[in-house]
């Protein structure tokens, strides 16, 4: 149940913002802030108004249903409307509660995705490559812009590590539950006896932080330069263009050597560093806020096994929500990625709603 005063406050706030914005007397800064607040409220105001008038409408319909003098057809119609009204009110209450939940400021941000081969040798690097291709396909389908930041290939044509930025609308909110250990079970091409091998890759999804989000002081950085190297440690550059940046207060270290220019490597390195610091601070705040509740899917722990891709059985299983889709090929093609994301988001919403009760 949502307090009546809270519902009335939301309706009053919407009405006040409407008047202020149409008056043309707000300065530029306040206009932008209030326009955003009004747009957010506008998306839910219909449900809020319906919720506020529910009790009275319910009483009116109950009166008709219980009135012995009413015609039978009228009573049946009123009873049907009452059932629909109760169902609609439950839906509205859930939507309003979700609207009132604390917002994650990072949800609307772009993201940096980091994929690393884990246990399993060459097979793990091939799986890391498969995962990256999957995110590339999802990005293409959604018309997101995916840009490589750094890439390290294995001898078998797989990936030891790849870091990329993904830009578009609400990227982080769509990808944030991808962080963790992704496990694959399949028969490698090199396996002569047809035995199934298990290997893994880790995925980390970070909200892409802007300079206004994280202020990095030069005095807090130690920057080392060195010659970039190719596979097997061979030198591919005759100048010290590779950069290793250490953020002294947090101990976070970022190395970048993909570009031939030291300046470009430093820029890319700082971009990753900023996002890692932002995520660290964000995680601290989230841990504080949710001390009393343990989220099944919102931890973002990179060491947690979140999903298994089983090739012999053609299935993908998300262990956090016990969801199995027997459409592994379609999933890796990015075809049914949204189905998984929607289920993860619904579970996360349920957890948050339960924490309010």
N, C-alpha and C positions, 0 to 999 in steps of 0.2 A: 504494500500500500504506500502510495506517495503522499506526503502531507499536503493537505488542501492549500495551505499558505504558500507552499513551494510552487504549486501549479498556478495559483493566482499571480505570484511574483513573475513567473515566466510570461504569462499573458500580458501583464502590465509592462514588462520590460520590452516585449515585442512592439507593443503599441507606442511606447515612448520613443524607441529607436526609429520607428516609422515616421513619427512627427518630426524628430530632429533631422533626419536625413532629407526629408522633403522640404524643410525650411530653408536650406541653403545657407545656414548661418554657422556651419561648423568649419573649423580650420582643416587644412589638408591632412595633417597627421591624425587628428581625431576622426576625420571622415573615413579614412582607410580602415582604422581599427573598428569603428562602429559599423561600417558596411560589412565587414567580415562577421562580426557578432550577429548582425541582423540576418545575413545570408544563412548562417548556421541555424539560427532560431527558426527561420522561415521554412527550413526543411522539415521541422517537427511540429510547427504551430497547429496544424490541422489536427494531429493526434492529441495535442495538449488540450485544445478546445473541446474535442469530443470527450476526452477523459474527464474534464471539469463538469460537463453536463450529463455525465453517465447516471449518477444517483437519481436525478430528477426524472430522466427518461425511463429508468428502470421502474421507479415507483408508478409512473403513469401507465406503463404496460402491465404491471402486476395488478393494478386496480381493475383494468379491463378483464384480465384473465380470471380474477377472483370474483368479479361481479356476476351474481347469479342471474341478474336481469339482462345481461348482454347476450346477443345472438351467438349461437354456436360457431358460426363461420368467423365472426369477429373475434371470439375468444381464441380460436385456433390460429388465426392470423397474428394476433397479439402475442401468443405463446411462441410462435415461430420467430417473430421479430425480437422477442426477449432473449431467446437462445442465441441469435446472431449478435445481439447487442452485448451479451456477456462475453462471447468469444472475441468480439472486436475489442472490447475493453481490456481483456487480458493481453491481446497483441499490442494495444496502445501503451499499456503500463510497461511492458517489456521494452518497447522502443524508447519511451521517455527515460526509463532507468539507464539504458545504454547511453543515451544522450547526456545524462547527468554524471556518468562515470568520469573520473579524471582522464583528461586527454593525454595521449602520448605525443608530445611535440615532434618527435622524430618520425612519426608515421608518414607525414607528407614529404619527407626528404628523399633525395636521391640516395643510392646505396653504393657501397664498395663491397664487392664479393671476393673472398679469398678462398681458393680451393687448393688443398695440399694432399698429395698421395700419402697414405698411412701405411699400416702393416700390409704386407703382401707383395713387396718387391715390384717387379715390372708390371705384374697384373694390376697392382694398386694404381700405378701411374696411368695405365690404360683406362681404368675406371674413372680416375680424376678427369681424364680427357673427355670421357663419355658424359660426365656430369656437366662439364663446362659447355659442351655442345648442346646439352639439353637447355641450359639457361640461355644460350645464344638463340635457340629456336623459340623459346618462350618470349624473349625480348623482341625477336623479329615479328612474331604474331601479334604482339601487343603494341608494336611500333615504338618500342623503347630504343634508346640509343646506348649501345654497349661499346665502351672504349677500353682497350687493353692498357693496363698500367705497367705490368711486368709479367714475363712468362719464362719458365725454365722447363725445357723439354727433356724427356728421358731417352735412352738409346732405342727403346722399342717404339718410339713415336708417340708415347704417352706424355703426360705432364707431371713433373715433380711438384710444380707450384704454378699457379696463375692468379693474378690479381687484376680485377677490372672494375671500372665504374659503370653504373647503369643509371641512365637519366630518363625521366618521364614523369608521369603523374602517380603520386602515392606509392612510389617504388618500395620504400622500406616496409610499409604496412603489408605489402604483398609478399615480400621475400623474408621477413624477419624470422619466421619459424623454420627456415632452412638451415640455421646454424646448428651444428652438431656433427656426429659421426654417421656417415652413410656407408652401409655395409653391402657388399655384393657377393652373391654366391653363383658361380658359373664354372664351366669347364674351359680352362685356358686353351688357346690354339696350340700351345706347346705340349699339352697333356696328351700322351699317347694312349693311356688306359681309360680315358673318359671319366676321371675322378673330378668331382666338384671341389673347387677351391674357394676359400673365403678370404677376401681382402677388404680394405676400407680406405676411405678418403674423408678428410675433415673439411667442412664448409664453415666459414664465418661470414656473416652478413652484418656490415656496420652502416649506421646512418652516415651519409657524407656530410661532414661538418664544414660550415663556412667559417671565414675568419672572425665573424661577429660571434659565433658560437664558442670558439675556443681561442683565447689569447695566448700565444706562445711567445715567451720572452727569449731573446737571443742568449741571455746569460744562463738560461736553463738548458741550452743545447750544447752537446759536444759533437762536432762534425769531423769525421775522418774521411779522407779520400784515398782511393786505391785504384789500381788498374782492373778494369772489368775482365772477367774470364769466361771462356766458353765451356762446352762439355769437356770433362776430364781435366779441367784446370788450365787448358791452353789459353794463352793471352790472345784476346781479340782486339785489343786496343793498346796503342803505344803511349797513351796519355792517361793521367790519373783522373778519369772522368767518373768512375763509380763513387757513390757516396754512402756512408753509413752515418745515420743520425741517431744519437742517443738523447732521450729526454730525461735529464738527470732526476727531477722530482719523482717520476713514476717508474723509471728504469725501462721504459719502452724503447726498443731498438728497431729501426727500419733501415734496410739496405736497398739501394736502387742502382741498377747498372744497365738498364735497357737502352738508354739514350747515349749518344756519343758526346753530348754536351753535359758538363758537370752541373751547369745551372739548371738544365731541364731535369736532370736526375734529382737535384735538390728540391725542385718544385714538386715533382711527383712524390718524393719521399715525405715532404711536409704535408702533402694532401692526405697520405695514408696515416701519418703520425697524428694529425689533427683529428681524424675520424676515430682512431683508436683511443685517444685521450677522452674525446667526447663520449664514446661508448662506455669507457671505464667509469666516468662521472655519472652517467645516466644509470648504469647498472647499480652503482652505490645507492642512488636515490630510490631506485625501484626496490632494492633489498630492504631499505629502511621502511618504505611504505608497506611492503608485504611480509614483514617479519612474522606475522601471525598466520599467514596462509602460504602453503607451498603449491605453487602452480605446476601442473603436470607438463605444460608445454611452453611456458613463457620464460624459462630460465636462460635460454641462449647459451647453455654450457657446451663448449666445444668438445668436451670429452664424453658427452652423453650420446649413447647410441640412439638415433632417432628413427632410422629407416633402413629397411632391408630390401634389396633388389634381387629377387631370386629368378634367374634365367631359366633353369630347367622347368620350373612350374609357371613361368610367365607371369609372376605376380610382384607387386610392390606393396610393402606393409609399413605403415607408420605406427610405431610402437607406442607413441604417446596417446593416441586416440583409438588404438586397436582397429584401425581401418585397413583392410586389404582390398586392393584393386587388381583384378585379374586381367590387366591390360598394360603389361609392362612396356611393350613396344610403343603403344600410343603415348604412354607417360614420358618415355625418353624422347619422343618426337615433340613433346610440349603440347600434345593434343588435349590431354585431360588434367593438365597441371592445375587448372582453376578448381577442379572438383576437390582436389586435396587441400588447396588453400582455403576454400570455403568451409570445409569440415574443421580445419584447424582453427579458423577464426571463430566459428560457432562454439567450439569447445572453450576457447579463451574467453569469449563473452559470457558463457554459462558460469565459468569459474568466477569471473568478476562480479556477476549478478549475485551469485551465492554468497560472496564475501560481504555484500550489502545487507543480506538478511540476518 
